[in-house]
Every structure is written in structure tokens, then in C-alpha cells.
Amino acid sequence: MNSTTQPAAPQRTALLVIDVQQAMFTKSAPVYQSEMLLANILSLTSKAREAGAPVVWVQHSDARDLIPGTPGWQLHPDLIPEAQDLKLMKEKGNAFENTKLKQLLAERGVGSVVICGMVTHGCVKNTCLGALAEGYQVTLAGDAHSSYGKDAAALIEKWNAALAEAGVRVVKSAAISF
């Protein structure tokens, strides 16, 4: 580094809340530990806002049960974005693919992300891996992502371990700060 080079600005952290949409809660199989999931996401959004960290609400859209504007596409009613929060619509599993997420984060000086939401083995996994590929430091709230179905607990455990091996920091929500 030469004497005229300024040190890099500290990197901010953003919270990405992935696909916690009403249609996920109306499947024939219930969302695994849905009350704990929602409570942990609310705790994370509160901590992020208190710290001035960006909160990004990501909503998946498709032609089946996540059609934009329909009741199923809406966020779970317990989750209420605030005016300063960001919203992002996506059509792929990875929230960075074919969206402006990287640009939104860059504009805010974000270098690390905390990820939570649904579903574990789909969009949560893909967004964690996508964030790593984009060069972000990635923390997964290990108790704030879920799925539905009889294998949900095993899937969560499996992907917490696999993502940790891939370089994601997997931490319980209570231990995460912004």
C-alpha cells in the first residue's frame, strides 16, 4: 500500500430475509418450527434495524403459488417491512441471480450478509452459496431458516453442516449482531 492509498471503509452487514411468504405456510406439510422461525426472524430484523443495517426482504415469484400481488406471494403477516427496508423480487433460487441485489448492497457498502428464511435446501442454500461466490462474508442464522415436510429437521441439520463446510458461518440467531 502506498502512502496515498486510503484504507478500505469498514464493511457493513445486511440482513437478507429469504422467501418467508404466505404460500409457504399453506402447504399440506407444516413449516417446521414455524413459531420459532418467525420469532428468530423478527429478532434479527429488530437487531439489524437498531444497528442501522440494511434489511432486505426477498420474495420469490413463479407461475404456480407465488404469483406477484396474490395473497400467497405476500410476506407472512407477522413480518412487516419498515419504510427504510429494501424489497427484492426474484425468480431464481439464488437471490443474486438476475436481480439487483449485488448493486443494492454495494450502494450501501455491504461486505457481509446474514441470511435467514425459506426454504433451507432451496433458496436459502442457493443464496448462501451465491453470496459466497460474490465474495461476501456469509452468516447463516442456523435457527432462522426452515422448510416444510417430514424431513425438514434433517434437511436443516444437513445444510447447516454442508454450508459451514463451504465457508458459511452458521450461528444461532441470539449470537448474531450487526
N, C-alpha and C positions, 0 to 999 in steps of 0.2 A: 504494500500500500504506500503510495507516495504521500507527501505532506499535504497535498491539496485535496486528497480524497476524503470525503466525509464518511464517517461510519454509517452503516445502514440504520434506518429508523427501526425502532422496535416493532416487531411483527405483532399485529393484533390477532385475536382469536374470534371466530364467528361460530354460532350455533346453527347447524343445519337440521331442521325437523323434517324428516322424510315421510311423505305419503300417509299421514295419520288422518285418513279421510273416512267419511261415514260409511261408505260401501264396505270397508274392511271389517266393520263391526256388525254387518248383517249377513255374513256368510253362515252356512249351516253349522260349521265348527266355530266355536267362540275364539276370540283373540285370547291367547294365553296370558294370564295375569294382567288383564286389561286395566283394572283399577290401579295396580302398582305402576304399570306402563304410563298411564296418563298422569299420575301424581309425580312421577320422576321427570316427565317431560315438562310439566308445569314448574317444578322446582328449578330445572335447568334454564327455562326461559326467564324466570324471575331473576336468577343469579346473573344471567347474561345481560339482561336489561340494566340491573343495578350497576354492573361494571361498565356499561356503555358499549358492550359488544354487540355487533350486528346479529339479529335473529332472522334466519331465512326460512320461510315456510314453503316447502316444496310440495307441489301437488301433481300427481301423475294423471295423465289423460289417455283414454283409449276409447274404442268404439263400443265397448260392452257395458260395464257398470261404472266407468269413470269418465263420463261424457261431461265436458266443461259446462258449468252452470246448473247441472242437475243436483238433486239432494245428495246422491251418493258421492259426487265429486267434492262436495264441501268438506271442510275440515270437521273433525269431531267437535260437537257443540261445546265441550269443555275447554277447547283450545281457541282462544280469541286473540288474533293478532292485534297489536297496537299500531298506531299511526306510523311510528318510526321503523317498524318491521318491514322486511322485504318479502315479496312473494314471487315465486318462480313456478312456471308450468313446464312440465317435461313429458316426453313421450317415450323415452328410453329408460332402462334400469339405472344407468349411471347419470346422476343429476348434472354432471359436467358435459355430457354428450349432447350436442346440438342445442345448447342453451347459452345464456349469457352469464352463467354462474361465475365462471372464472373472472370475467370482466367486472362483475359486481363486487367480487371480493378484492380484486386488485385496486379498484377505485377507493376502497376503504382500508387499504394497507394490511389486508389479512394474509397471514402466512401459516396459520394453523386453524384447523376446524375441529369442532366437537360434533359428532353425528349421533342422532337418535331417530327412532321412528319405526316404519314398517316397510316391507316385511324383511325379516332377518336375512333369509337366504336369497333374496331378490334384490330389491333396490337399495337396502341398507348395505349389504355386502358389495354390490357393484359401485355404489357411491364411495364407500371407504377405499376400494381399490382404485377407483378413478381419481380420488383426491391424492392418494399416494403417487400415482402416475404423473399427476400435475405438479408434484413437488411440495405439497402441503405436509405439515406435521399433522397427523390424524389421531384423534382420540375418539374411541367408540364408548359411549355410555353403556357399559355391559349389562345394565339392568333397566335400560330405557329403549330397548328395541324388542320387537316381538313378531309373532306370526299367529296363524290360526291352524288348527288341526291337531290330531293326536300326537304328532311327532314334534310339536313346537318346542318343548323343553329341550329335547335332544338337539334340535337344529340350532337353538340359541347357544347351547354349550359348545357344539361343534364349531360354529362360526366364530364365537368369541376366541377359541383356541387357534383356529386357522388364520384369522385376521391378525391375531397377536404375532403369529409366526411370520406373517407377511410384512410386519413392521408397524402395525396399528397398535397404539397404546390403548388397552382395554381396562377401563376403570369404572367403579361404581359411581353412580350419579352424585352421591353425597361427597365424594372426594374430588369432584371436578370444580375448578374455579376458573374464572375468566380474567 
